[in-house]
Amino acid sequence: MPKTLAAALPEYLPTLPFFKKMQIADVFLLADDVMFSRQSPVQRCRIRTADGELWLSVPVLQKQRGRQNIGDVIIDETRNWRQKHWRNLRHSYQFSAYFDFFADEFSAMYDDCWQHLLEVNIASIETLCKCLQLRPEMVRASAIAIPETGSASERIAELTIACGCDVYLASPGDRRFLDETAFKKRGIQLQYLQDSGSGENWYSAVDALFQKGPVALR
């Protein structure tokens, strides 16, 4: 039976498509060994409020020189960001149908303390997985040794093999850069997640979760 790998950056409170890929995949790979980009979904998420949308950003320390991998980024804990984020979530969704049902999970998450951005992102992913009743086999790219490759497509194909999978599930936007030949010559089938075009895909999955409950992925 074919075994499917899906991959994504370890985002902070990710959107629904992140978890839709996870729901379909047998193995879910967190690409924690790529370069960090400020103001990307790795550092921030978008929620819905009565006054419009609001970005929640995790403050990080500025590296003095050069670039750094996602796994190396350190949180700036001199900022009161955890309490602020939880307060904004509470204020925005406290009257939503399922907020009270899941509030304790997120309150406990924000009571924790982390040093690295990757840690808080994984905590947010695991909290949403629990609420959405997902039990993925989740692995980190940084923990997998693969042969040196010349392109991103070849690297992804090698990671698919290393994870014991023969199907790679990509996002619709990945069509722009993935080379199908790199997968074919390794016996990997390349598939794409269907784009629902829903506006709620722009927001963190907490938006749909607090409004619809565990069935948010249906």
N, C-alpha and C positions, 0 to 999 in steps of 0.2 A: 504494500500500500504506500502511495507517495507520502512523503513527509515534508511539510512546508515550513520554511523560515521566513519571518518578517523582521525588519530592523527599523530602528528609529533613533534619533538623538534622545538622550535622557532629558526630556523636557520637564519644566516646572508646571505642575497641575495641567497636564496635556489636554488637547482637544479630543472630541469624540473619535475622529478618524484614527488617532493613535491607538485607541482601545478597540476599534473595529478591526484593525489589522491584527491586533493581539488575539482577539476572539477567534479569528480564522486560523491563525498559525499554530503549528505544533510546538515550535520553539520561537521565542522572541528575543532578539539581540539588541542590546543597548550599545550604541556606538559611542562609547565613552573615551575613545582614544583619538578623536579628531580635534582640530583646533577650535578653541572657544571663540565665539563671536558675541560681542556685547549687544544688548538689546534684541537678542534672538529669543525664540521660545525656550531655549535652555535657561535663560535668566528671568524671563517674565511671562505672564499669562494675561489674558483679557477676560474680564467678567462683565456681566450686564447689571446696570444699576437703574434706579428711577430717573436719573439725570443723564443717562446714556452709558457708553462703555467706559470701563476703568481698567488701566493697566496695573498689575501688581508685579513689582520688580524686586528681586532679591539683590541687595547691595553686595558688591564684591570688592576685594582689595585690588587696586591697580598694580599690575606687575610693572616694574620699572623699565625693564628692557625685554624686547623680543615678544614672541607669542607663547601661549601655553595651551596644553591640552585641557579638555573639559574636566578631566579627573584631577587636575592640579589646581583648579580655581578655588580660592579661599574666600569664605563669606566675611563680610565686614560686620562683625557682631557688636560694634560700637553703636550701630543704628538699631532702633527699636522696631525692626521690620516685622518680626513674627507677630507681635501683639497688634500691629497696624493691619497686617494682612487678615488676621482672624477677625478683627473688628469690622473691616470692610466687607468680608464675606457674610458676617452675621447681619450687618446693617442692610446689605443688598438682598439677602435671601431668607430672612427670618420669618417671613410670612408665606414662603413657598410651601407647597404641600408636603414635601419630604424633608424639609430642613431639620426639624426636631428629631426625626428618625436617625439622621446621620451626624448631627452636630457634635456628639461626643467623640466620634472618630477623628474629626478635624481639630477639635479642641485639644485632644491628647497629642495629636501630631505637632501642633504649634507649641505645646508645652515642652517639647524635646529641644535639644540644642545640638547643633552640628558645626563642624569646622569647614568642611568642603561643600561646595555647591552641589556636587554629584550626590552627596549624602541626602540633602534635603529633597532633591529631585526624585531620587529613588524612594524616599519615604512618601512623597506625594503620589507617586505612581502606585506604590503598594497599598496606600490608603484607598485610592480610587478603585483599584482592583478588588479589594475586599468589599467595598460598597456596591460595585457592579457585579459581584459574584463571579469574578474571573480568577482562575488559578493557573496562570501561565508558567511554563518552564522558561525562566528568564535567565539569560547569560550576558556577560559583559565582553565586548570585543577585546578589551585589554587583557583578558585572561586566556585568549586563544592564540596559539602560535600557528601561523600559516606561512607558506613560501612567499618570498619577495615577488611582487607583481608590478607590472608597468602601468596599470590603469585602475581607476576606481571600480569599474565593472569586473575586472579580473579579481580584484581583492574581495568584492562582495561574493563572487562565485566561489572563491576558495573558502571564505567563511561559511558559506552554505554547506559545502562538503564537510568542513571541519565540525559542523554542528550535526552531521548525520542526516542532512536533508537533501532532497533532490528537486524541490520546487522553491523558487524565491518569489515572495509576494511583495511587489513594489507599490508605491503610491502613484496616483495618476500623473503627478508632476515630474516623476522620475523618467518619464519617456524622453525628456529632452536630453538626457546625458547617458543613459544606460545603453551599452552596446550588447545587443542580443547575441552576437557571435561569441563573445567571451563566455556566455552561459552555455550555449549550444555545444561548444567544443569540449566542455566538461560534463556534458550530460545533464545539465540543469535546465529545468523548464522555468521560463520567466513569465509570471502572471502579474496583472495589475488590479489593484483594488478599484472597484467601481466608484466613481465620484458622484455622490448624492446631490451635490450642489446646494445643500441646505445651509442657510445662514447661520445655524447654530454651530456649524463646524468652525467658525471663527472664534468661538468662545471656549474657555476651559470646560472640560467635561463636568465640572461641578455645577454649571448652569443647568444642564439637562438633568443631572442627578437630583438636584434639590427640587426640580419641578416634576419629574416623572418617576423618580425612584429607580430601582434596579433594572427596570425595563427600558431605560434610556437608550440602550444599544439596539433595541429591536426596530 
